[in-house]
Amino acid sequence: MTDSFEIISFQKQSKTKIGKVTYIINSYFDNNGETLKEKIKNLLVSEIEKKSEQMAP
């Protein structure tokens, strides 16, 4: 697999309206944290581990 360095931008703030309530969602990113690729990999691994534990006899 080839790593690409494409930049993905996320909104800093978004609004979602459910019924009569409007939710304002703010996004904060830790520059010293994991990359998006690392986060997705870790989420997938943890979900697979949970599922395999549930299926174990």
All heavy atoms as TSV, in Angstrom:
chain	resi	resn	atom	element	x	y	z
A	1	MET	N	N	0.854	-1.179	0.000
A	1	MET	CA	C	0.000	0.000	0.000
A	1	MET	C	C	0.894	1.235	0.000
A	1	MET	O	O	1.914	1.273	0.653
A	1	MET	CB	C	-0.909	-0.014	1.220
A	1	MET	CG	C	-1.843	1.164	1.249
A	1	MET	SD	S	-3.285	0.987	2.312
A	1	MET	CE	C	-2.583	0.938	3.915
A	2	THR	N	N	0.485	2.242	-0.701
A	2	THR	CA	C	1.253	3.472	-0.801
A	2	THR	C	C	0.655	4.534	0.111
A	2	THR	O	O	-0.554	4.732	0.120
A	2	THR	CB	C	1.232	4.000	-2.254
A	2	THR	OG1	O	1.658	2.955	-3.117
A	2	THR	CG2	C	2.137	5.188	-2.413
A	3	ASP	N	N	1.513	5.194	0.880
A	3	ASP	CA	C	1.041	6.311	1.704
A	3	ASP	C	C	0.894	7.537	0.824
A	3	ASP	O	O	1.763	7.830	0.013
A	3	ASP	CB	C	2.044	6.626	2.823
A	3	ASP	CG	C	2.015	5.570	3.911
A	3	ASP	OD1	O	0.987	4.900	4.053
A	3	ASP	OD2	O	3.028	5.430	4.616
A	4	SER	N	N	-0.197	8.245	0.978
A	4	SER	CA	C	-0.350	9.501	0.252
A	4	SER	C	C	-0.401	10.624	1.272
A	4	SER	O	O	-0.747	10.414	2.431
A	4	SER	CB	C	-1.611	9.500	-0.607
A	4	SER	OG	O	-2.741	9.760	0.172
A	5	PHE	N	N	-0.060	11.782	0.844
A	5	PHE	CA	C	-0.022	12.925	1.741
A	5	PHE	C	C	-1.096	13.930	1.375
A	5	PHE	O	O	-0.911	15.119	1.508
A	5	PHE	CB	C	1.375	13.562	1.724
A	5	PHE	CG	C	2.424	12.644	2.279
A	5	PHE	CD1	C	3.234	11.901	1.451
A	5	PHE	CD2	C	2.572	12.507	3.647
A	5	PHE	CE1	C	4.188	11.038	1.966
A	5	PHE	CE2	C	3.524	11.650	4.179
A	5	PHE	CZ	C	4.333	10.914	3.330
A	6	GLU	N	N	-2.236	13.429	0.953
A	6	GLU	CA	C	-3.359	14.281	0.621
A	6	GLU	C	C	-3.889	14.917	1.904
A	6	GLU	O	O	-4.044	14.250	2.925
A	6	GLU	CB	C	-4.460	13.451	-0.036
A	6	GLU	CG	C	-5.687	14.239	-0.405
A	6	GLU	CD	C	-6.763	13.363	-1.018
A	6	GLU	OE1	O	-6.473	12.220	-1.370
A	6	GLU	OE2	O	-7.889	13.851	-1.120
A	7	ILE	N	N	-4.139	16.188	1.871
A	7	ILE	CA	C	-4.651	16.898	3.039
A	7	ILE	C	C	-6.171	16.821	3.048
A	7	ILE	O	O	-6.824	17.087	2.056
A	7	ILE	CB	C	-4.191	18.369	3.037
A	7	ILE	CG1	C	-2.676	18.421	3.182
A	7	ILE	CG2	C	-4.875	19.151	4.145
A	7	ILE	CD1	C	-2.094	19.811	3.066
A	8	ILE	N	N	-6.710	16.427	4.190
A	8	ILE	CA	C	-8.156	16.358	4.375
A	8	ILE	C	C	-8.534	17.410	5.401
A	8	ILE	O	O	-8.004	17.423	6.508
A	8	ILE	CB	C	-8.590	14.965	4.865
A	8	ILE	CG1	C	-8.171	13.901	3.851
A	8	ILE	CG2	C	-10.095	14.926	5.111
A	8	ILE	CD1	C	-8.364	12.494	4.328
A	9	SER	N	N	-9.440	18.297	5.041
A	9	SER	CA	C	-9.858	19.369	5.950
A	9	SER	C	C	-11.206	19.036	6.571
A	9	SER	O	O	-12.094	18.504	5.910
A	9	SER	CB	C	-9.977	20.689	5.186
A	9	SER	OG	O	-8.734	21.055	4.659
A	10	PHE	N	N	-11.334	19.350	7.852
A	10	PHE	CA	C	-12.584	19.168	8.565
A	10	PHE	C	C	-13.073	20.532	9.039
A	10	PHE	O	O	-12.271	21.395	9.379
A	10	PHE	CB	C	-12.379	18.268	9.790
A	10	PHE	CG	C	-11.978	16.870	9.439
A	10	PHE	CD1	C	-10.656	16.497	9.424
A	10	PHE	CD2	C	-12.938	15.926	9.126
A	10	PHE	CE1	C	-10.279	15.202	9.104
A	10	PHE	CE2	C	-12.577	14.638	8.807
A	10	PHE	CZ	C	-11.243	14.271	8.795
A	11	GLN	N	N	-14.384	20.672	9.088
A	11	GLN	CA	C	-14.945	21.902	9.609
A	11	GLN	C	C	-14.605	22.033	11.083
A	11	GLN	O	O	-14.619	21.052	11.818
A	11	GLN	CB	C	-16.458	21.917	9.459
A	11	GLN	CG	C	-16.954	21.957	8.055
A	11	GLN	CD	C	-18.474	21.944	8.016
A	11	GLN	OE1	O	-19.156	21.738	9.008
A	11	GLN	NE2	N	-19.012	22.177	6.837
A	12	LYS	N	N	-14.320	23.249	11.527
A	12	LYS	CA	C	-14.071	23.486	12.953
A	12	LYS	C	C	-15.371	23.532	13.737
A	12	LYS	O	O	-15.400	23.266	14.917
A	12	LYS	CB	C	-13.305	24.800	13.158
A	12	LYS	CG	C	-11.933	24.802	12.536
A	12	LYS	CD	C	-10.983	23.959	13.344
A	12	LYS	CE	C	-9.594	24.033	12.748
A	12	LYS	NZ	N	-8.657	23.187	13.379
A	13	GLN	N	N	-16.454	23.891	13.057
A	13	GLN	CA	C	-17.745	23.957	13.732
A	13	GLN	C	C	-18.836	23.584	12.740
A	13	GLN	O	O	-18.789	23.957	11.574
A	13	GLN	CB	C	-17.994	25.361	14.267
A	13	GLN	CG	C	-19.267	25.469	15.083
A	13	GLN	CD	C	-19.491	26.871	15.582
A	13	GLN	OE1	O	-19.982	27.709	14.850
A	13	GLN	NE2	N	-19.115	27.117	16.827
A	14	SER	N	N	-19.802	22.811	13.218
A	14	SER	CA	C	-20.961	22.505	12.382
A	14	SER	C	C	-22.209	22.580	13.248
A	14	SER	O	O	-22.137	22.484	14.474
A	14	SER	CB	C	-20.824	21.118	11.753
A	14	SER	OG	O	-20.775	20.125	12.742
A	15	LYS	N	N	-23.344	22.779	12.610
A	15	LYS	CA	C	-24.621	22.864	13.314
A	15	LYS	C	C	-25.536	21.766	12.782
A	15	LYS	O	O	-25.607	21.535	11.583
A	15	LYS	CB	C	-25.278	24.230	13.090
A	15	LYS	CG	C	-24.521	25.372	13.712
A	15	LYS	CD	C	-25.226	26.691	13.493
A	15	LYS	CE	C	-24.426	27.824	14.103
A	15	LYS	NZ	N	-25.082	29.116	13.918
A	16	THR	N	N	-26.216	21.106	13.707
A	16	THR	CA	C	-27.164	20.057	13.360
A	16	THR	C	C	-28.467	20.343	14.091
A	16	THR	O	O	-28.468	20.572	15.295
A	16	THR	CB	C	-26.628	18.670	13.784
A	16	THR	OG1	O	-25.394	18.432	13.141
A	16	THR	CG2	C	-27.604	17.573	13.408
A	17	LYS	N	N	-29.555	20.350	13.357
A	17	LYS	CA	C	-30.849	20.617	13.964
A	17	LYS	C	C	-31.647	19.332	14.017
A	17	LYS	O	O	-31.810	18.644	13.020
A	17	LYS	CB	C	-31.605	21.672	13.168
A	17	LYS	CG	C	-32.876	22.123	13.834
A	17	LYS	CD	C	-33.475	23.340	13.177
A	17	LYS	CE	C	-34.669	23.801	13.985
A	17	LYS	NZ	N	-35.206	25.052	13.517
A	18	ILE	N	N	-32.117	18.993	15.223
A	18	ILE	CA	C	-32.974	17.825	15.426
A	18	ILE	C	C	-34.230	18.335	16.127
A	18	ILE	O	O	-34.168	18.790	17.271
A	18	ILE	CB	C	-32.271	16.743	16.274
A	18	ILE	CG1	C	-30.981	16.285	15.577
A	18	ILE	CG2	C	-33.214	15.564	16.516
A	18	ILE	CD1	C	-30.141	15.325	16.390
A	19	GLY	N	N	-35.325	18.280	15.415
A	19	GLY	CA	C	-36.561	18.837	15.957
A	19	GLY	C	C	-36.409	20.344	16.109
A	19	GLY	O	O	-36.028	21.038	15.181
A	20	LYS	N	N	-36.674	20.862	17.302
A	20	LYS	CA	C	-36.566	22.299	17.552
A	20	LYS	C	C	-35.237	22.678	18.199
A	20	LYS	O	O	-35.027	23.825	18.560
A	20	LYS	CB	C	-37.713	22.756	18.450
A	20	LYS	CG	C	-39.075	22.631	17.795
A	20	LYS	CD	C	-40.166	23.144	18.695
A	20	LYS	CE	C	-41.506	23.032	18.002
A	20	LYS	NZ	N	-42.595	23.573	18.818
A	21	VAL	N	N	-34.346	21.688	18.345
A	21	VAL	CA	C	-33.069	21.938	19.014
A	21	VAL	C	C	-31.946	21.972	17.981
A	21	VAL	O	O	-31.835	21.088	17.134
A	21	VAL	CB	C	-32.770	20.838	20.060
A	21	VAL	CG1	C	-31.423	21.065	20.721
A	21	VAL	CG2	C	-33.880	20.781	21.094
A	22	THR	N	N	-31.117	23.003	18.051
A	22	THR	CA	C	-29.944	23.110	17.192
A	22	THR	C	C	-28.708	22.824	18.033
A	22	THR	O	O	-28.486	23.451	19.065
A	22	THR	CB	C	-29.828	24.513	16.570
A	22	THR	OG1	O	-31.013	24.753	15.792
A	22	THR	CG2	C	-28.601	24.624	15.672
A	23	TYR	N	N	-27.934	21.844	17.590
A	23	TYR	CA	C	-26.701	21.475	18.272
A	23	TYR	C	C	-25.522	22.082	17.528
A	23	TYR	O	O	-25.450	22.004	16.303
A	23	TYR	CB	C	-26.535	19.953	18.311
A	23	TYR	CG	C	-27.615	19.259	19.101
A	23	TYR	CD1	C	-28.791	18.831	18.486
A	23	TYR	CD2	C	-27.470	19.044	20.462
A	23	TYR	CE1	C	-29.789	18.200	19.210
A	23	TYR	CE2	C	-28.468	18.416	21.196
A	23	TYR	CZ	C	-29.623	17.998	20.557
A	23	TYR	OH	O	-30.610	17.377	21.285
A	24	ILE	N	N	-24.613	22.701	18.257
A	24	ILE	CA	C	-23.394	23.256	17.675
A	24	ILE	C	C	-22.257	22.332	18.093
A	24	ILE	O	O	-22.017	22.127	19.284
A	24	ILE	CB	C	-23.132	24.695	18.151
A	24	ILE	CG1	C	-24.294	25.591	17.718
A	24	ILE	CG2	C	-21.808	25.206	17.608
A	24	ILE	CD1	C	-24.234	26.997	18.264
A	25	ILE	N	N	-21.601	21.758	17.107
A	25	ILE	CA	C	-20.526	20.807	17.369
A	25	ILE	C	C	-19.197	21.454	16.991
A	25	ILE	O	O	-18.998	21.873	15.854
A	25	ILE	CB	C	-20.726	19.504	16.560
A	25	ILE	CG1	C	-22.044	18.840	16.939
A	25	ILE	CG2	C	-19.568	18.541	16.788
A	25	ILE	CD1	C	-23.099	18.944	15.933
A	26	ASN	N	N	-18.324	21.578	17.984
A	26	ASN	CA	C	-16.989	22.128	17.759
A	26	ASN	C	C	-15.991	20.989	17.662
A	26	ASN	O	O	-16.077	20.016	18.402
A	26	ASN	CB	C	-16.576	23.068	18.896
A	26	ASN	CG	C	-17.407	24.321	18.907
A	26	ASN	OD1	O	-17.558	24.993	17.911
A	26	ASN	ND2	N	-17.978	24.632	20.061
A	27	SER	N	N	-15.038	21.121	16.757
A	27	SER	CA	C	-14.009	20.107	16.578
A	27	SER	C	C	-12.670	20.656	17.031
A	27	SER	O	O	-12.307	21.779	16.702
A	27	SER	CB	C	-13.911	19.711	15.107
A	27	SER	OG	O	-15.144	19.231	14.646
A	28	TYR	N	N	-11.966	19.843	17.787
A	28	TYR	CA	C	-10.631	20.213	18.243
A	28	TYR	C	C	-9.692	19.077	17.894
A	28	TYR	O	O	-10.015	17.910	18.096
A	28	TYR	CB	C	-10.614	20.442	19.758
A	28	TYR	CG	C	-11.514	21.565	20.176
A	28	TYR	CD1	C	-12.801	21.310	20.624
A	28	TYR	CD2	C	-11.093	22.885	20.092
A	28	TYR	CE1	C	-13.646	22.343	20.989
A	28	TYR	CE2	C	-11.932	23.923	20.459
A	28	TYR	CZ	C	-13.203	23.639	20.911
A	28	TYR	OH	O	-14.043	24.657	21.274
A	29	PHE	N	N	-8.521	19.401	17.362
A	29	PHE	CA	C	-7.567	18.399	16.947
A	29	PHE	C	C	-6.250	18.616	17.667
A	29	PHE	O	O	-5.744	19.726	17.750
A	29	PHE	CB	C	-7.360	18.454	15.426
A	29	PHE	CG	C	-8.640	18.212	14.668
A	29	PHE	CD1	C	-9.403	19.265	14.214
A	29	PHE	CD2	C	-9.093	16.924	14.440
A	29	PHE	CE1	C	-10.592	19.055	13.536
A	29	PHE	CE2	C	-10.281	16.697	13.773
A	29	PHE	CZ	C	-11.024	17.758	13.310
A	30	ASP	N	N	-5.705	17.533	18.188
A	30	ASP	CA	C	-4.430	17.567	18.883
A	30	ASP	C	C	-3.315	17.365	17.858
A	30	ASP	O	O	-3.211	16.299	17.250
A	30	ASP	CB	C	-4.396	16.461	19.939
A	30	ASP	CG	C	-3.112	16.434	20.735
A	30	ASP	OD1	O	-2.240	17.292	20.518
A	30	ASP	OD2	O	-2.990	15.544	21.588
A	31	ASN	N	N	-2.513	18.385	17.645
A	31	ASN	CA	C	-1.428	18.278	16.666
A	31	ASN	C	C	-0.414	17.208	17.040
A	31	ASN	O	O	0.319	16.718	16.178
A	31	ASN	CB	C	-0.712	19.623	16.511
A	31	ASN	CG	C	-1.578	20.639	15.806
A	31	ASN	OD1	O	-2.448	20.283	15.019
A	31	ASN	ND2	N	-1.354	21.899	16.095
A	32	ASN	N	N	-0.357	16.815	18.316
A	32	ASN	CA	C	0.584	15.795	18.753
A	32	ASN	C	C	-0.055	14.411	18.838
A	32	ASN	O	O	0.590	13.459	19.264
A	32	ASN	CB	C	1.169	16.174	20.125
A	32	ASN	CG	C	1.927	17.476	20.062
A	32	ASN	OD1	O	2.668	17.728	19.121
A	32	ASN	ND2	N	1.734	18.330	21.045
A	33	GLY	N	N	-1.306	14.310	18.446
A	33	GLY	CA	C	-2.033	13.039	18.552
A	33	GLY	C	C	-1.813	12.149	17.353
A	33	GLY	O	O	-0.976	12.399	16.479
A	34	GLU	N	N	-2.599	11.075	17.300
A	34	GLU	CA	C	-2.522	10.111	16.213
A	34	GLU	C	C	-3.007	10.741	14.911
A	34	GLU	O	O	-3.837	11.646	14.923
A	34	GLU	CB	C	-3.429	8.915	16.493
A	34	GLU	CG	C	-3.044	8.071	17.663
A	34	GLU	CD	C	-4.056	6.966	17.897
A	34	GLU	OE1	O	-5.245	7.287	18.053
A	34	GLU	OE2	O	-3.639	5.820	17.924
A	35	THR	N	N	-2.530	10.190	13.811
A	35	THR	CA	C	-3.055	10.606	12.515
A	35	THR	C	C	-4.417	9.944	12.310
A	35	THR	O	O	-4.775	8.995	13.018
A	35	THR	CB	C	-2.119	10.181	11.371
A	35	THR	OG1	O	-2.075	8.751	11.324
A	35	THR	CG2	C	-0.719	10.749	11.550
A	36	LEU	N	N	-5.171	10.427	11.339
A	36	LEU	CA	C	-6.479	9.841	11.043
A	36	LEU	C	C	-6.313	8.375	10.658
A	36	LEU	O	O	-7.093	7.517	11.086
A	36	LEU	CB	C	-7.162	10.622	9.924
A	36	LEU	CG	C	-8.555	10.158	9.512
A	36	LEU	CD1	C	-9.504	10.212	10.704
A	36	LEU	CD2	C	-9.083	11.020	8.388
A	37	LYS	N	N	-5.287	8.063	9.891
A	37	LYS	CA	C	-5.024	6.688	9.484
A	37	LYS	C	C	-4.805	5.797	10.708
A	37	LYS	O	O	-5.353	4.700	10.795
A	37	LYS	CB	C	-3.799	6.651	8.575
A	37	LYS	CG	C	-3.437	5.290	8.065
A	37	LYS	CD	C	-2.230	5.380	7.137
A	37	LYS	CE	C	-1.760	4.020	6.700
A	37	LYS	NZ	N	-0.606	4.096	5.804
A	38	GLU	N	N	-4.025	6.263	11.681
A	38	GLU	CA	C	-3.769	5.492	12.901
A	38	GLU	C	C	-5.048	5.311	13.715
A	38	GLU	O	O	-5.305	4.235	14.259
A	38	GLU	CB	C	-2.707	6.181	13.757
A	38	GLU	CG	C	-1.328	6.157	13.151
A	38	GLU	CD	C	-0.352	7.090	13.866
A	38	GLU	OE1	O	-0.793	8.135	14.392
A	38	GLU	OE2	O	0.832	6.773	13.876
A	39	LYS	N	N	-5.858	6.370	13.818
A	39	LYS	CA	C	-7.103	6.284	14.583
A	39	LYS	C	C	-8.054	5.253	13.977
A	39	LYS	O	O	-8.649	4.448	14.686
A	39	LYS	CB	C	-7.789	7.644	14.648
A	39	LYS	CG	C	-7.116	8.618	15.590
A	39	LYS	CD	C	-7.942	9.888	15.685
A	39	LYS	CE	C	-7.290	10.886	16.593
A	39	LYS	NZ	N	-7.326	10.503	17.988
A	40	ILE	N	N	-8.209	5.289	12.648
A	40	ILE	CA	C	-9.105	4.350	11.973
A	40	ILE	C	C	-8.603	2.924	12.162
A	40	ILE	O	O	-9.378	2.016	12.468
A	40	ILE	CB	C	-9.252	4.706	10.484
A	40	ILE	CG1	C	-10.016	6.026	10.356
A	40	ILE	CG2	C	-9.941	3.588	9.712
A	40	ILE	CD1	C	-10.038	6.600	8.969
A	41	LYS	N	N	-7.298	2.726	12.004
A	41	LYS	CA	C	-6.718	1.392	12.195
A	41	LYS	C	C	-6.994	0.894	13.607
A	41	LYS	O	O	-7.435	-0.247	13.799
A	41	LYS	CB	C	-5.218	1.427	11.943
A	41	LYS	CG	C	-4.538	0.116	12.187
A	41	LYS	CD	C	-3.032	0.229	12.042
A	41	LYS	CE	C	-2.354	-1.011	12.562
A	41	LYS	NZ	N	-0.920	-0.850	12.724
A	42	ASN	N	N	-6.765	1.734	14.617
A	42	ASN	CA	C	-6.985	1.328	16.006
A	42	ASN	C	C	-8.454	1.042	16.285
A	42	ASN	O	O	-8.780	0.110	17.035
A	42	ASN	CB	C	-6.442	2.391	16.962
A	42	ASN	CG	C	-4.931	2.445	16.945
A	42	ASN	OD1	O	-4.259	1.474	16.612
A	42	ASN	ND2	N	-4.376	3.595	17.299
A	43	LEU	N	N	-9.368	1.827	15.701
A	43	LEU	CA	C	-10.803	1.571	15.885
A	43	LEU	C	C	-11.196	0.229	15.266
A	43	LEU	O	O	-11.947	-0.542	15.868
A	43	LEU	CB	C	-11.630	2.696	15.261
A	43	LEU	CG	C	-11.657	4.009	16.027
A	43	LEU	CD1	C	-12.306	5.096	15.174
A	43	LEU	CD2	C	-12.392	3.847	17.338
A	44	LEU	N	N	-10.688	-0.049	14.071
A	44	LEU	CA	C	-10.995	-1.325	13.416
A	44	LEU	C	C	-10.453	-2.500	14.221
A	44	LEU	O	O	-11.153	-3.490	14.436
A	44	LEU	CB	C	-10.422	-1.346	11.999
A	44	LEU	CG	C	-11.126	-0.457	10.988
A	44	LEU	CD1	C	-10.327	-0.383	9.698
A	44	LEU	CD2	C	-12.528	-0.965	10.717
A	45	VAL	N	N	-9.221	-2.396	14.679
A	45	VAL	CA	C	-8.619	-3.476	15.458
A	45	VAL	C	C	-9.411	-3.718	16.739
A	45	VAL	O	O	-9.714	-4.862	17.080
A	45	VAL	CB	C	-7.131	-3.168	15.763
A	45	VAL	CG1	C	-6.575	-4.130	16.808
A	45	VAL	CG2	C	-6.300	-3.231	14.491
A	46	SER	N	N	-9.786	-2.647	17.442
A	46	SER	CA	C	-10.525	-2.830	18.699
A	46	SER	C	C	-11.907	-3.437	18.449
A	46	SER	O	O	-12.368	-4.283	19.229
A	46	SER	CB	C	-10.638	-1.520	19.478
A	46	SER	OG	O	-11.432	-0.594	18.793
A	47	GLU	N	N	-12.575	-3.060	17.362
A	47	GLU	CA	C	-13.885	-3.643	17.040
A	47	GLU	C	C	-13.745	-5.121	16.701
A	47	GLU	O	O	-14.557	-5.948	17.132
A	47	GLU	CB	C	-14.540	-2.901	15.866
A	47	GLU	CG	C	-15.247	-1.638	16.260
A	47	GLU	CD	C	-16.387	-1.891	17.243
A	47	GLU	OE1	O	-17.236	-2.766	17.008
A	47	GLU	OE2	O	-16.412	-1.214	18.274
A	48	ILE	N	N	-12.715	-5.485	15.946
A	48	ILE	CA	C	-12.498	-6.890	15.587
A	48	ILE	C	C	-12.200	-7.704	16.841
A	48	ILE	O	O	-12.723	-8.819	17.012
A	48	ILE	CB	C	-11.357	-7.010	14.554
A	48	ILE	CG1	C	-11.831	-6.417	13.221
A	48	ILE	CG2	C	-10.912	-8.465	14.386
A	48	ILE	CD1	C	-10.720	-6.204	12.212
A	49	GLU	N	N	-11.388	-7.149	17.741
A	49	GLU	CA	C	-11.084	-7.857	18.994
A	49	GLU	C	C	-12.338	-8.065	19.825
A	49	GLU	O	O	-12.561	-9.141	20.373
A	49	GLU	CB	C	-10.034	-7.080	19.801
A	49	GLU	CG	C	-8.643	-7.146	19.214
A	49	GLU	CD	C	-7.646	-6.265	19.919
A	49	GLU	OE1	O	-8.053	-5.375	20.718
A	49	GLU	OE2	O	-6.438	-6.435	19.668
A	50	LYS	N	N	-13.202	-7.033	19.906
A	50	LYS	CA	C	-14.449	-7.161	20.676
A	50	LYS	C	C	-15.342	-8.244	20.085
A	50	LYS	O	O	-15.894	-9.060	20.808
A	50	LYS	CB	C	-15.205	-5.832	20.684
A	50	LYS	CG	C	-14.789	-4.886	21.765
A	50	LYS	CD	C	-15.823	-3.793	21.951
A	50	LYS	CE	C	-15.395	-2.554	21.235
A	50	LYS	NZ	N	-16.336	-1.444	21.352
A	51	LYS	N	N	-15.479	-8.228	18.769
A	51	LYS	CA	C	-16.345	-9.214	18.096
A	51	LYS	C	C	-15.809	-10.622	18.272
A	51	LYS	O	O	-16.575	-11.560	18.503
A	51	LYS	CB	C	-16.478	-8.908	16.594
A	51	LYS	CG	C	-17.160	-7.597	16.293
A	51	LYS	CD	C	-18.640	-7.650	16.604
A	51	LYS	CE	C	-19.274	-6.322	16.240
A	51	LYS	NZ	N	-20.641	-6.199	16.655
A	52	SER	N	N	-14.494	-10.792	18.174
A	52	SER	CA	C	-13.932	-12.127	18.322
A	52	SER	C	C	-14.074	-12.628	19.763
A	52	SER	O	O	-14.261	-13.815	19.997
A	52	SER	CB	C	-12.469	-12.172	17.868
A	52	SER	OG	O	-11.666	-11.351	18.673
A	53	GLU	N	N	-13.997	-11.726	20.743
A	53	GLU	CA	C	-14.202	-12.119	22.141
A	53	GLU	C	C	-15.644	-12.547	22.381
A	53	GLU	O	O	-15.922	-13.489	23.123
A	53	GLU	CB	C	-13.847	-10.971	23.082
A	53	GLU	CG	C	-12.363	-10.709	23.182
A	53	GLU	CD	C	-12.032	-9.445	23.980
A	53	GLU	OE1	O	-12.966	-8.778	24.484
A	53	GLU	OE2	O	-10.837	-9.116	24.080
A	54	GLN	N	N	-16.583	-11.872	21.718
A	54	GLN	CA	C	-17.999	-12.215	21.868
A	54	GLN	C	C	-18.310	-13.564	21.238
A	54	GLN	O	O	-19.176	-14.284	21.706
A	54	GLN	CB	C	-18.882	-11.136	21.226
A	54	GLN	CG	C	-18.864	-9.820	21.948
A	54	GLN	CD	C	-19.620	-8.733	21.184
A	54	GLN	OE1	O	-20.037	-8.924	20.043
A	54	GLN	NE2	N	-19.773	-7.572	21.828
A	55	MET	N	N	-17.588	-13.911	20.191
A	55	MET	CA	C	-17.853	-15.168	19.484
A	55	MET	C	C	-17.120	-16.355	20.115
A	55	MET	O	O	-17.451	-17.497	19.821
A	55	MET	CB	C	-17.450	-15.038	18.011
A	55	MET	CG	C	-18.279	-14.003	17.267
A	55	MET	SD	S	-17.783	-13.859	15.560
A	55	MET	CE	C	-18.419	-15.388	14.902
A	56	ALA	N	N	-16.141	-16.096	20.971
A	56	ALA	CA	C	-15.379	-17.175	21.598
A	56	ALA	C	C	-16.285	-17.987	22.531
A	56	ALA	O	O	-17.135	-17.422	23.213
A	56	ALA	CB	C	-14.192	-16.613	22.361
A	57	PRO	N	N	-16.096	-19.314	22.554
A	57	PRO	CA	C	-16.968	-20.163	23.400
A	57	PRO	C	C	-16.723	-19.962	24.875
A	57	PRO	O	O	-15.810	-19.514	25.360
A	57	PRO	CB	C	-16.586	-21.588	23.002
A	57	PRO	CG	C	-15.335	-21.499	22.214
A	57	PRO	CD	C	-15.154	-20.075	21.798
